Amino acid sequence: MLFLAKLFGILTLVWFYFAAKNHNAPVINWSVIGLIGYWLTWWLAKMLLVESLTSMVPKHSVMEFLLTQLPVVCAVGVCYFIRKKLIASVVSDQ
């Protein structure tokens, strides 16, 4: 079940790396910021959303799968805004 979380964690790392490279920013810093933002958001969403909603959702395999992927969706959404903020800070400096 955590396969998608790991896959999107790696894809987030690559996404931030290429975004930094395209904007002539420090690639390692951006990659680390993106990865930390992803995993921190994933962990918080898992603890706050999944743990509280598990008892309310019927024990159906599709519903359980969708519920366990909810932290991935939240983490990618937050990473989008983190990346947007980093790009805005680079553009405003130039």
Long-range contacts (C-beta under 8 A, 24 or more apart in sequence): 1-65, 1-68, 4-69, 4-72, 5-42, 5-71, 5-72, 5-75, 8-38, 8-72, 8-75, 8-76, 9-35, 9-38, 9-39, 9-42, 12-38, 12-75, 12-76, 12-79, 15-79, 15-83, 16-79, 16-83, 16-86, 19-83, 19-86, 19-87, 20-86, 23-87, 23-90, 23-91, 24-90, 25-86, 25-90, 30-86, 33-82, 33-86, 34-79, 34-82, 34-83, 37-75, 37-78, 37-79, 37-82, 38-75, 38-76, 38-78, 38-79, 39-75, 41-71, 41-74, 41-75, 41-78, 41-79, 42-71, 42-72, 42-74, 42-75, 43-71, 45-70, 45-71, 45-74, 45-75, 46-71, 49-74
